[in-house]
């Protein structure tokens, strides 16, 4: 009787182990498909004429650098213009004072 129970537990263990092996194999196939999809998204191996993800990121990085440079130039121009505006305000105040003095 003991031998039958040991054999039965051994058979159940083999069935459970084979199920987990099958499940792991299915999961690995799904993972391979996902990896291929990710690789295609990054490298566009199968789509001709479309840029790779790396190329798009590099292009965006270069554009951001150009935008930062433009923003610095605009800030400098604003500072220069604010000085010109303050000079004109002073001149306007003196002209207004002269006009009021003549009335």
Secondary structure, DSSP 4 states (H G I P E B T S, - for coil): -HHHHHHHHHHHHHHHHHHHHHHHHHHHHHHHHHHHHHHHHHH-SSSTT---HHHHHHHHHHHHHHHHHHHHHHHHHHHHHHHHHHHHHHHHHHHHHHHHHH-
